Amino acid sequence: MNGNYADIRAAVERLCADFPGTYWREHDRARSYPQEFVEALSAAGYLGILIPEVYGGAGLGIEAACAVLEAIHRSGCNGAACHAQMYTMGTLLRHGSEAQKQQYLPQIAAGALRLQAFGVTEPSSGTDTSRIRTTAVRHGDRYRINGQKVFISRTEHSDLMLLLVRTTPRDHVAKPTDGLSVLLVDLRAAVGNGLTIKPLATMMNHATTELFFDELEVPAANLVGEEGKGFSYILDSMNAERILIAAECVGDARWFVAKASAYASERQVFGRPIGQNQGVQFPIARAHVQSEAAALMVARAAALFDAGEKCGAEANMAKLLASEASAAAADMCIQTYGGYGFAEEYDIERKFRETRLYQVAPVSTNLILSYVGTHVLGMPKSF
């Protein structure tokens, strides 16, 4: 992430300068969507950075996308409002038909269409994706969808959604992950016609929702790839999601470290800067070390992804290390500021809440450890 993208990072930082802490605090209090920020990123082409040039995008790799998101978060902004616009289209790009790609990708690249809702998680299944209960049954040239999703972000601010559904019952397939399919849902037509969206209030302004499907009809032409193979289709997008969110966490960690070190150098107590005391200085230094180590793993995962090599382990480890580094840096920053760390005007408490999410989503720390324990180290599965 400290590679050849200094020009991109600098340009993103200039854009972010137009969206200071006051902007984010206002949206945080109102729990409103940062529309102007998203539009600025779209207009600059950053949200279409991973879409090939033939479809109107920048045609760059995930390392460049990491540079964008890291810079956004290091600047004190929040890319969660729109980061899925970067990677959700990956399933469509890799597995969609040429007709689907021609129809949607140029508009997504231009920001005319938003594809930033990814419908996977359900109340009863959690991280056990093989047990999702939302079904899609084919009737002629349409699928009828019934079920429920939860913690699906940005649904109210997206035109399209990638939806994972079960098209063959779990007890009728050889492997639990067989029989899952991906459908592209036009939310503009779906809401009120079988889809109900219920906003969920959370500790951070994340525009997350609960979805209810009741006989929602979706054209069979909106099936992405082959029926029953959807689980494998979303894995690449999941790896991209983990790498990009890890980059955001690195940006958050660097923001906290910069804030804390500057404050500790200026704040005078007992006639000396508090940063002169090792009890204050060392936690800041440790947070810096942790964040830079995490950045190296993010860069490693991104390089493997761009090279088309397997990167599941690296993507998971990058996300774990970066999310823990940002959370530790956030805690350190509040401790360094003392009472002022809880005051809204410093933005620390807001970003503390925002970055804490990423030890839980989009995959929990415990599930990552289970993956490493079984898939990397070869130990027996616990479930």
N, C-alpha and C positions, 0 to 999 in steps of 0.2 A: 504494500500500500504506500510505500515511499518510492515507487518506481518512476516511470516516465510520464506521470500524469500531473505534474506540478501546474501545468497550464490549466487543466480542468479544475483542479482544486482551487486555484486562485480565482478562476471565473465564478465558481460556485460560491466562494466566500464573498465575492463582490455582490452577487445576487442576494445572498443571505443578509448582507448589511442593510438591505431595505426592509427587513423583517426582524426588528429588534425584540428584546424581551417584552416590551409593552404590548406588542402585537400578539405574542403567544399567551401572555397573561390574560388578555381580554378574551381570547378564544377559550382558554382553559376555564375561566370563570363561567362563561356562557355555555360551555360544553358545545361549542359550535365548530363547524368545519372550516379550516384555513383555506378557503377557496382561492384567494388572491395568490397565496404562496404556491399552491398547486398549479394554477394557471401560469405563473411565471416560470416554473420548472418545465412545464409542457411547452411553452413558447420557445424556451431556450433549447429544446430538443433532448433534455436530459432523461426524460422518462421513456423515450424511445431508443435509448442508447444501445440496447441489446438486439433490437430488430434489424435484420440485414438491410443493406442499402437498397436492394432490389424491391423491398416493400416499404421504402421511405424512411427507414431508420438510420441510425449512425453506423451500424454494423460493427460496433466495438465489442470487446469481451467483458467478462464479469469483473476483471481487474479494474477496468475503467469505471464500471458501475459502482464498485466498492469505493473508488476514489470520490465519486460524487456523494454517496451517502455518508461516508466518513467526514467529508468536509461540511456537509449540512449539519451533522450533529456536533462536530467540533466548534461550529459557529454558534451553537446554542439553539438551533432550530430543531424541528422534528420531522423526519421523513416518513413517519408511520402513516401519515394521512394519504400517502400516494406511492409508497415504495413497491407495492404489489403490482402497480402499473408496469414496472420494469420486468418482473419475472413471471407473472401469472400467464402471460402469453406464450411462455416457453413450451407448454404442453401443446398448444395449438400449432406453434411453429414446427415442432418435431414430429407430431403425430397427426395433425389435421390434414385434410385433403388440400390439394392446390387451390381448388375453388374456394374453400373456407379461408385459406391464407390470403388469397387475392381480395376476398370480400372484406375481411376485417383488419388485417395487419396494417395496411396503409393508413386507415382511419385511426387506429390505435397509436401509430407512430406520430401522426399529426396532432394527437390530442383531441380529435373530433369525437372519438369513442373512448370511453373508459372501461377497461377490463381490469378491475382491481379488487374483485370479490372472488374468494376461493372457498367454495362450500364443501367442507369435509367433516368437521367435528360435529358430534351429536351428543345430546345429554347422557344417553345410556352407554355410549361406547368410549368416550374420552379419547385416549391415545391408541386404543385398540381399533384401528380403522377397519379391520376385517369384520367387525361386528356392527357396522352401520346398518340401520334399519330403513332408511329412506329408500323407497323402491321406485323403479321406473318400469312399467309394463307396456310393451308395444301393442298398439291397436292400429293396424294399417300403416299409414305414413306418419304416425305420431306416437309419442310416449306419454303416458299418464303417470305423473309423479305424486307420491304421497309420502309424508314423513315430516321430520323436524331436524333443523340444524341449530347450533348454538355457538356463540362467540365468533360469528362471521363478520369480519370488519369491513367497513366502507360500503356495505350493500346499498345504503341510501344515497351513496355518492358515486355509483357505478352504473353504466349502461348495460354491461354484460357480466355474467358470472360463470365461472367454470364450476360445475356441480358434479360431485362424485356420488353415484347412486348404485344400488344393487339391482342388477337386471336378472340374475339367477340366484335362487335361494342358497344360503350358505351350506345347507346340508345336501345340496345337489351338485357340489363342485369338489374336485379332487383336493385343491388347496384352499384354505380359508380366504386368501386374497384373490382367488379366481371369482369370476362372476360379477366384478365391479366394473362400471362403465363411467365415462366422462361425457357429460352433455354441456353444451354451450347454451345458456339461458339468457334470453333477451329480457332484462328486468323491466324495461319500459312497457312491454306487453304483458308481463307476468303479474305485476303487482295489481291486486284487485280482481285477478282472473284465475285464482288458485294459489297465489302466493301472498302471504301476509308477513310483513316485516315489523318486528317489535324491537325498538331500541333498548339496550341494556346500559344502565348507569354503572360506571366502574370508577375506580380511584384515579384513573387518568383519562384524559380526553382522547378516546381511541375510536370513536364512531363504530362501536361494535353492536351487533344485533342478534336476535333470535329469529329464525325463519320457520314458517309453517306452510307446508305444501298440502293442498287438498284438491286432488284431481287436476293438478296443473298440467296442461298439454303443451308439449314442446315438439316441434317438427323432428322427425327421424333424421332429417338431413343435418341436424345439429349434433349428432353423435360424432365425437372426436375419435378417430381411429376405429378399431374393431370393438364390437360389443364383448364385454367380459374381460378385457385386458386393461381396464382403466387404472388399476393400482400401479402397474409398472409405468404407466404414462406419467403419473404425477410425481414419481420419485425424483426425476431430474429437476422438476420445479421445486421440490422440497429441498434438495441440496442447494439450489441457487438461493432459495429463501434463507436458509441457514447461514450461508456465506455472507449474503448481503446484510442481514440483520447483525451478524457478528461485526461487520465493518461499522455499522451504526454504533454498536456498543463501544468499539474502540474510539470512535469519535466522541461519544459521551465521556468515556474515561479520560481522554485527553482534555476535554473541556473542564471536568472537575479538577484535574491536577493543575491546570493552568490557573483556574480561579483560586484554588487553595494556596498555591505557591506565591501568587501575587499578593493575596491578602496577608499571608503569614510574613511576608517581607515588609509590609507596610504597617500592620497593626501593632501598636505599642502597648504593652502591659508591663508594669513594674520597671518602666524606664528603658525597655529594650524591645526589639521586634520579636514577636512570639516565634517566628521561624528560626530564630537563633537557638531556641531550645530544642534539644534533640527529641524530646517527647512529642513535639509538634512536627519537627522537620522529618523525622524518620518515617512516620506513616505516609507522608506525602511522597517521599522518595520511593517507598515500597509500592505505592499505587502506580507510580510512573513505571517502575520495573515490570509490574504485572501487566500493565496495559501494552507496553512495547513488546513483551513476550507474546501476548495474545495476537498482536498485529502481525507477527511473523507467521503464526499458524493460519491466520486468515489469508495472508499472501500465498502461503503454500497451497491451501485448499483452492483458492481462486486460480492459481497457475495450473493445477491439475484439471480443474473444470474446463478452463479455456483450451487445454490440450486434448480434451476429449477422453481423458483417463478416468478411471474409477476414483471417486473422491468422497464416498460416503463417510468413511472414518474421519477423514480430515475436516469435512464440512461440519460434522457433529462435534469434533474436538474444538474446532475454531469457535463454534457457537457457545460451547460450555465455557471455554477459557475467557472469551471476550465478555460474555454476560456476567461472569463472576468478577472479572476485573472492573467492569463499569459499576457494578453494585458496591464493590469494596471502595472504589474511588468516591462514589456518591456518599457513602457513610462517612468516609474520611473527611470529605469536604464539609459536611454538616458539622462534624466534630471540630474542625479547624475554625469555622465561623462562629461556633457556639450558638447563642440565641439568634443571631442574625441569619443563621443557616435555615431557620424555619420561617423567616420573613419572606413574603411573596416577592417583594421588589428585587431580590437577589437572584431569582429564578432557580435557585438550588433545590428547593423543596419540590418544584414542578418537575425538574429533570430527574430528581431522585425517584419520584413516582413513575415517570415514564420509563426509565431504564430498568426498574425492578421487574417490570413485566417479562423481560426476556430470559429470566431463569425458569419461567413457566411456559411461555409461548415463543415460537410456534412448536417447540418440543421441549418437554421438561428435562431438567438436569438429570433426574433419576433414569429416565428412558435413554438418555445419551450414555450414561454409565453402563446401563444394561447392554446397549448395543456394543460398546467397546469391550465389555467383559465377555460377551458371547461371540460376536463376529470378528473381533480383532484378536482377543486372547484365547478364544476357543473353549471357554468354560461353559458348563451346562446352563441352559436357560432356566430362569426362575418362574416362568409362566408359560 
